[in-house]
């Protein structure tokens, strides 16, 4: 059977049987997807992580199908009803749905109308009527009247027969296949408001009277309607035209023009309305939900990947501010390793407005901790706090960056945060998270449940196990693509390294704390319970920047060190020379170093890695600023052009943060001047974009945006009023001019040094 699976998967994915067999064998042995993709290219033929994931998922489905097939065969055999023909049908069923259709007549059932009729001995009558050779069903029914069995008259006999026929019709595998196709191709999904829920369900207003073909409904719309149904706001129905469905059934089961045929017609209608339609609707609901889940999870995974691989600022001394009004702004200072050095609260905003004091605090701390960048969370009071910080006369080399704080509150209340900062409250932990996100988004975001990061749609409505698998795959892929510094990594990020997991990650951190930094990759083998298999899977993805052996800083796997050493020896050079001198690498003939399982693909990877050892695949960090003076939805006007950051991507458009505490939507039709079919082809999460405001709906908290060059062109949106003053837009990457703070001397101090400014301010504050 496994050979059949190999052939099937190879055909479906366009791969060779050898590639599929080798991949499955390694997966079964415990190899991870990143390890197979990176270090076993010779065995797999160089297929990527996507193909390996598809193989893993498909072999799992086929094995599950086989388990169910074996259980069904056993059940029918125990009933004494397994014929060679039936067994062949079951063996040839290629989907779980087809298998269940075949099994349905033999599946043990609770008491039904048909089972009651059978107990009364009416099955022969049903079979006779179904033949439709007799013209008088009542005459056939006479011999089945038996008061002891509960059949008092002809009508009761015929009713029982119709119940049996209806159930048999419903359980006909060929009919179910045809009906399933009809529901999918011609079915219509309808949603209606449940009476009296108008106000409560205002957010579902678009679906109060809605219908469209099932085959056309996009995943986000289906999930929205299902959520409305779950919240008892909407009622949903899925069905094709009833006459078309019944006609299809009549054509299959009615084969005469007599009174027996009339009984069959009655059974057909009963079978459809009472059994088949509800059954098909349930199936289509499950089928469309599964497809919608898969699409929503696909989008979520891609968004998460883009967010996790956001450009890091890198190791900097960072001040992070979690903004607020009444409770003030929580401020923390972190060193280049992300260690918390200082925390305090400042109150530059309403209602306290302790501006001068807050200014002195920030400038003192910038000087004291040699701060190189300031990260400001994008939540409540963020724009007000940003304006204040930009106005206080910071040194020109201090970057000010707005940081997406989605999920920071989840982290700050988590066990991970409590363990890391047991002596600090959640406000300090949240600010630390904001600062670390600026330095290295990946290292910080892996500490948070991906569902809380804010880049998914309907994540609580989709299959949770499937979502977890998909998101875990994505995090693992990202972590291993970037690589992890062994001596500074948290146990959270280490747990995602190929071959490790939470338990070994914890052991590594404890070993590091007790014995000091790892001097080499080989020292990993001293970690308790970290065996040869785990070392093989993990070593290539771990870096030791301070290692005396240069290859420990690279993605070259220890199993290939001897190859690099041989290359260096043949050139009468050291490994370090080989990594720093391109002219030496150009002299290498890779074919001379092929051996065993190490072929050209691995050798080519080694040469690329020697050129840029430990290269971070993420993009270079670029600063960004929102537009001055546009802090709230009320500040927006149609026609404004604003810089923004893409925060989320869906199938219907992209959400963009423009600095007003409410993301705007760029609909698919407004992403570009050209026709766009796939949002991800145009934008990605964290991308800086310029948008035009189309419409602002404050009561519903909706902002419509456009990325078209002329969104108000003829045939498009209405042009904004001519009387509207033109808004001066600043380029997204342009640094804002410093503003004087209200209540202080506004005379220019630009000619003064930072130290002189600080001294002047201290004197004024005194």
N, C-alpha and C positions, 0 to 999 in steps of 0.2 A: 504493500500500500504506500509506503514512503516513497518508493520509486515513482509511483503514479503522481504523488504530490510534487515531486521534483520536476517532472515533465510539465505538469500543469502550471506551476509557478514560473518556470522558465519561459513557457509560451506567453503567459500573461504579461510578464515584465520585459520580454524581449532580451532575455539573458541566456547563456548556455547552461545546460544541466550541471556542468562542472562548476561553474561559478556559484550556482544556487546550492549545490551539495556542499561545497567547501564552506560557504557562509553559514549554513545551518549547522554543520558539524562544529564550527567554532563557537557559535551562539550556544549550542547545547553543552559545550565544554565550559561555558562561563565567561567567554570573551565578551567585551563590551563593544558597542557599535563604534565609538570613536577609535578604539584600539584597532579593530579590524580595518576600518577605513584608512587609518594612518599608517599602520605598521605591517599589514598583511596584504598588500596590493598584489603581490605575486600570486597568492592563492585565490583571490577574488577577481582577478583581472582588472583591478583598479576601480571597482564600482564605489560610488560615494555613499555617504551616510543615509541619504534618502532611500536609495535602492536597498541598502541593508535593512533599514527600518521596515520597508515594504515586505521584504522577505520574512523578517521576524513576525510581522503581524499576520501575513498570509498563511504561514505554516501553522501558526496558532489557531487560525480559523479552521483550517482543514483538519487539524487534529481534533478540535472540538466537534466538528461535523462527524468525524469517524467515531468518536466516543458515543455521540447520540445515535448514530446508525447502529452501532453494536447493541445499545440499550433497546432500541426499537425492535431489532431482529429477535432479541431474547424475549421480549414481552409477547410478541406475536407467536413465537414458537411455543411459549408456555401455554398460550391459549389454544394450541393445536390448529392454528389457521395459516401457518406459513407454507405457502406453495412455492414451487420453483419460479413461477412467473412473478409472484409478489416479491420474492427475495431479489430477483433480478432488477425489478423496479427500484427497490430500496437501495441496492448496491449502486445503481446508476444515477440516483438523485444527486445533483451537484450543489444544491443550496439547502439551507436549513428549512426554508419555506416549503420547497418541494417535498422534502422529507416529511415534514409535519402534515402536509396535505395527504400524503399516502397513508400515514399512520392514523389519521383522524377517525376513520370508521372502526378502528381496532383499539382506540384509546379508551381506557376505563373511564366511565362517565358517572356523574351523579344521576339521580332519577330525573328523567325527562318525559315529556308527553309521549314520545315514541317508545321509550322503554316500558312505560305503563301499558301502552297498547300491545306491545309484544308479549308482555306477561299475560295479557288477555287472549293470546293466541291469534292476533289479527294480522301477523306478518304475511301469511299466505294470501289473505285477501288483498293486501297492499300490492303484492307481487302480481296477482291476477289483474288488478285494475291497471297497474303500470304497463302491462302488455298492450292494453287498449284494443284487444281483439274481440271482446264481448261488448255488446251495445247496451247492456243493462246491468249497471253496477249494483242496483238494489237486489236483483235476483242473485248475484254473487254473494251479497251480504247476508242473505237469509240464513244460510247454513252456519253463520258465525254468531248468531244470537244465542247467548248462553248467560242466563241471569246469575248463575253461580260464579261465573268468571267476571261478572260486572258489565256484560254487554246486554242491555235491556231491549234494544230495538235496532232497526236498520240504521237510523241516523247516528246512533252511538258507534255502530260497527264501521260506518263510512268515515266518521270523524277520526276514529282510531287509525284507520287505514291511511287517511290523509296525513295524520301526524307522522306516521312511519315514512310515507313517501317524501314528505317535506324534509325530514332529517336525512334520508338517503340522498336527496337532491343536493342538500347543503354540503354533504360530505363527498360529493363527486369531485375527484381531484382535477379532472379536465375542466369541469365547469369553473371551479375555483380559480384555476389559472387564467381562463378567459375573462372571468369577472374582475380579477385583480388587474388585468390589463385595461379593461374598460374603465375602472375607477381611476387608474393612473393617467390614462390618455384623455378621457372625457369627463372625469370627475371635476366637481366644482367645490371649492371650500368657501363656506359662508360664515360670517360672524355677525351677531346681532347683540345689541345692548339688552341686558336683563332689566326688565321694567323696574323703575325706581332707583337705578344706579347711575343716573346721569351725572350728578355732582361728584359722587365718590369716584367715578371712573373717567373724569375729564381728560386724563392723560391718554385714554384710549379712544378719544373722540373720532379719530380717523377710521376706527373699526366698528363704529356703532351700526352701520349698514354697509357691509363690505362683502364682495364676492369676487373670486377670480379662479381661473383654472388651476387645479392642483399642480399640474406639470410646470406652471409658470411661477408659482409663489416662491419668492426668495427666502433664504433661511432667516434673515432678521425679521421679516414680516410674520412668518409662521411662528417664530418663537415669541414675538410680541403678542400675537393673538392667543397663543397657548397660555402665556402668563396672565392675560386678561381673563381667560376662562378659569384658571387656577384661583384667581382672586375673586371669582364669582361676579365679575363685571360683564363678561361676554359669554354667549353660548355659541358653540361652533358645530357646524354640520359639514360632512364631506360625503358627497354622492354624485353619481352621474344622473342623467335624466332617467326617471323611474321607468318610463315606457320602454326606453332603449334597453334597459337591463332586463326587464321581464320578457321582452321580445327575444332577446338572446337566449334566455332560458327556455322559452316556449319552443324555439327552433331546435333545441337539443332534446327535449323530453316529450313534446306533444307530436304524435305521429299519426293521428286519426281524426275523424270528424264524427264522434259519437259521445254518448253520455259518460263513458269511462274517461274519454279525453277531457271532458269538462271537469271531472274529479281531479285529473292530473293538473289541469290549469289552476284549479283552486289550491292545490298543493304547491305549485310553483310560486304563486303569489304569497302564500303563507311562508314558504321557505325563504323568499327574498326579504319580506318585511320583518319577519320574526327572527330569522337566523342568519341569512347570508349578508344582508346589508350591515347589521351591527358588527358581524365578524369582519367583513371587508373594511368597514370604516375603522375598526380598531387596528387592523393590519396596516392600512394606509397611514393612519396616525403614527403608528410606530415606525413605519418605513420612512415617512417624510421627516419625522422627528430625528431619526437616526442620521439622515442626510443633512438636515439642518444643523444638528450637533457637530457633525464632521466638518461642515463648512465653517461654523462659528469657531470651533477649536482650531481649524487651520489658520483662520485669520488671527486668532488670539496668539497662537504659537509664533506667527510671523512678526506680529507687533512686539511680542515679548523678546524675540531674538534681536530685533532692531534696538529695543530699549537697553537690553543687557549689553549689547555691543556698542553702546553710545561712546563717543570719544571721551576718554578720561583726561582730566587736567594733569594728573600725575602727582608725584610726591611734592607737595607744597605745604608751607605753614598756612593753615586755613582758619579763618574766623567764620563761624556759622551762626546765623540768627534765625530763630523760629519766631516770626512776627506775631504781635498781638496788640490789642487796644487796652482794655481795662486791666488785664493781668500783666501787661508789659511784654517786652520781647526777651526771650531767653537767649543768651549769648554764650557761646563756648569757643575756646581756642584749642586747636589741635596741632600737633607737630606733624612732620612730614610722613610719619608712620601711622598717623591717625590716632595717636594717643591723646587722651583728654588732659590738658594742662591747666585749664581755668574755666570757671563758669560764673555767670552773674546775670542779673536781670537789669534791663534798662527800660526807660519809659519815655520814648520820644514822641509818642502818638497821644491822641485823645484817650481819656480825659485829663491825664496828668500833665502831658506836654513838658516834661523835664528835659528840654532840648539841650541846653548848654551843658548840663551834667552828663547827659547821654553822649554828647559829642566828645567831651573830655575823656570819658571812659573808653570809647572806641579808639580815639587817637593814642591814648596811653597804651592800650593793649596792642595796637598795631606796632608801636615802637618796641614795647617790652618783648613781644613774642616774634618779632620780625615777620609779621603777617604779609603773605604774598597775594592772597585772594580772600574775598568775602563772599560766602554763599548765603543767599537769603531765600527762605522757603516761600513758595508761591501761594500760600493760603491766606487766611484773614489778615488784613493790614499789610500785606506784602508790598503793594505799590507805594503806600505811604512811607513804609520803612525804607524801601529802596530809594525814594526821592530824598529822604532825610540823609541816608548814608552817602549818596552821591553829592550832597551839598556841603559836606563838612571839611572839604579840603584835604582829602587823602593824597598820599604820594601817587604820582602818575603810574608807578609800576604795580599798584594794587588793583587787581581786577575785581569787579563787582558782578556777580552772576546770580540770576534767578534760577533756583533749583526746584524741579517738580518734587513735591513732598508727599505724593500719593503713597499711602502705606506706612509713612513714618510713624503715625500714631499706633498702627498695628504692631510695628516693631518695638516701639517704646514700652508697650504693655506686655510684650512677649516674654517667655521664659529665657530666650536667648539674651535679650537686653537686660533682664534682671540678673542673670548670671554674670554678664559682662560688667554691669555697673550696679552692683547691689546696694551701694551707698548713695545713689542719686535717684531723684524722682523722674517721672516719665517726661517732664518737660526738658530736662537736660539730655536724656537719652534721645529724644526726638531731634533736638538740635545737633547732637553728634552725628546722627544718621544723615541729616541734611548735608553737613560738611563732608562726610565721607563719601556721599554720593557724588559730590563734585570731583573728588580726588580719583575715585575708582567706582563707577556705577555698578559694575559687575560684582565686585567683592562685597558691596553693601546690600545690593538688591537680593542676593541669594539668601539673605537672612529672613526674607519676608515671603509669606505665602504668595505665589505669583498671582493668585486671584485677587489679592488686595492691592496690586500695583496700579490698577486703573487703565489697563490697555486692552481689556476684553469687552465683549458685548454679550449680555445674557449668560455670564459665566455660572450663575447659580441655577440656571434653567437646563443646562446641558447635562449629559451623562457624566457624573462626577468621577467615576473611575477612569473613563476614557480621557477626560480632561486632565486628570492628574498624570496619567501616563504620557500624554502629549506634552504637557508643560515640563514634566521631569526630563523627558527626552531633550527638549529645547535647552533647558538650563545646563544639562550635562554636556550637550554639544557645544554650547557657548564657552563654558568653563574650560573644556579641554582644547578648544580652538585657540583660546588666548594663552593657556598655560598658567600655572600657579607657582608663586614664590614660596618654597617650602618653609622657609624660616620666619615668615611674617604672616602667613595665611591663617585665617580663623578656621576653626573646626567645621563651620558651616560650609565654607567654600571647598575645603578639603573633602568633605563628604560627597561632593559631586564629581571628584576626580575619578577617572576610569579605574575600576577595581577596588575602590576604597569603601565608601559608605560611612554612615555615622559612627559606628563602633570603632573602626580602624582610624578614622579621622580624630576621634577623641584620644585614642592611644598615642597617635603621633604628637598631638599638642602636649599631652602630659609628659611624654618622653622628652620633648623639646624643652619644656619648662624645667624638668629635673636635670637634664644633661647638657643644656645649652644648645646653641644652633647646630644644625647638621653641617658637617664638614664636606660630605659627599653624598651622592645618591646611594652609594653602596651602604652607607650607615643606616639607611631605612630598614635594612634587614634585621637590625637589632631591635626594632619596635616590636613589642609583644603581639603575637598572633598575626603579624604581617608576613605571610609565607611567600614562597616563590611565585605562585600564580598571581597574587595581588601585586607583588613587585613588578612582574612582567607587564601587567595591565597598566600600572600607574606611573612607573618611573619616567617614561618619555614625556609625560605631561607636567612633571614637576621641575622647577628650576631652582638652582642654588647660585645666586649671583656672586656670592663671596667665595665660592668654591675655588680651591687652588687648581683643580682640573678643569680646563676651559669648556669641555663638552658637557659638564654638569649644568652649564648656563644655557644650554641649547635644547632644541627638540630632538636631537639625535638620541636614539634609544641606546641604553647601555649595551644591549646585545650586538650593536654595530660599532662599538668603540674600536674594536680590533681592526675593523676595516679602515677607519679614519687613521689609526696609528700606522697601518701598513702604507696607506697613501703618503703620509708624512715621511715615513722612513724611506720609501722609494725615492722621494724627492730630496733626501738628506736635510729635512726640515723638521721643526717641531709642530705639534698640533696647533699651537698658538699661531705659528707662522702661517699655517694653512688657513686659519680663520681670518687673518688680517691682511694677507697678501693675495690679491686677485690674480696676479701673474702666475703664482704657483698653482692655483686651482685650474687655470686654463691649460696647464700641462698634463692634467689627469685624463687618462683614457679609461672611462668607467667600465668598459667591457673586460678589462683585465682583473676587475675585482668582483665579478659575479661568482657566487658560491652558494651552494645549498639553496635555502629559501630566500637568499638575498639576490635579487635581480636588478635590472635596470630601473624599474620604478622607484625602488627604495634607494638606490644609489643616486638617482637624480634628485630625490628629496634631500638626501644628505648633503649634496653639493649646494643646493639652494639654502639649506640651513647654515652651512659654513659661511656663506656669503653674508647672511644677516642673522646671526645666532640669537635665538630667543625673541625674534621679531614679533611685536604686538600687531595683530591684524586690524585693530581698530583704527578709525580715522583720527586725524589730528584735531585737538580741541580748538574750537573757535568761540569767542565770547559773543554775547547777544544782549540786546536791550530792547524793551518794549518802548512804545511811544510816550513821551512826556505828556502829562495832562490828561491821558485817557486811562482812568483807573477803575471806572464803574460802567455798568451797562448804560446808565443815564448819560454818559459822556459820548456815546456812539451816535453817529448820524449816517444815514445812507450816503454812499459815495466816498466815505473816508477810506484812505489807503493806509494800511497798518502792517507793521512787521509782526510775525507770529511764529509759534513753534507747533509743529504737528504733535499732538498727544495721543491720538488713537486713530486707527484705520479700520473702516468697515467696508462691506461690499457696496454700500450706497454712498459713501463719501468719506471725507477725512475731518476729524475734529481738530480745531486749532485754538491754542491758547493765545489770546491777544492782550492779556494782562488786565482783564476786568472781572476775574473770579468766576467766569462762566465761559466755557469753551464754545466757540462758534462752529457751525457745520459748513464745510465746502461740499456741496452736493456733487455727485459724480458728473453731472452735466456742466458743472462750473469749475472743474479742475484744470482745464486747459482749453485753448482755442480750438483744438482738434477733438475729434470723437475719442472718448476714453472708455474702454471696456473694463479695465482692471485698475482699481485705485492704486494698488501697489506698484503699478508701472510708472506712476507719476510722482508719488511722494512716499516717504517712509517716516516712521516714528522718530521724533527729535529733529526732523529737518527744519531748517529756518526758511520761512516763506514770506512773500508779500501778498496780502489779501485786500479785497475791497468789500466794505460793508454793503450788503444788499437790503437787509431788513432787520429790525430789532423788535422783538415781541417781549416786552418786559414782564407782563403778567405770567406768561408761560415760560419765561427764562429761556428764550430761543433767539439765537443770533444766526442769520444767514449770511454767508460769506462767498466770495468768488475769487478765483485765481486767474480769470480770463483777463486779457489785456483791455478789453472794452466790454464789461459785463452788462452795460446798459444799452448795447447796440440794438438797432431796430429788430423787433421780434423777440427781444429778450426782456429783461426786467424794466420796470418804469425808471426813468431817469430821476435822480434826486432833485429837490427844489433848487432853482438857480440862485435863490437868495441865501442859500447855505454858505457860510464863510468857508473858504478853503483852509483845510487843515495842513499844516506843515508836517510832512512826514520825514522821519529820520531813517537813514539806512540801518538795517538790522544790526550791522556789526560796528556802527559808529559809536564812539564813546561819548556820553552825554556831558555837556558843559556843567561845571560846578555851579551850584546856586547858593547864595547866602542864606543862612538860617534866620527865620523871623526873630526879631528882638536883639540881634547882634549887629555890630558895626559892619556895614556892607561895603565899606571901602575895600578896594582890591588889595589882596595880599599875595597876588600871583608871583611877585618878585622875591618873596621870602622863601627860605628853605623850609623843609618839613619840620626840622628841629625848632626853627624860629617861630613858625606858626604855632607849634605845640606849646612853646614857652609863652607866647602871647595869649593863647587861650587859657592856659593855666592861671595867668595873672588876672585875666578878666573874671574867671570863675571865682577866684578868691575874693 
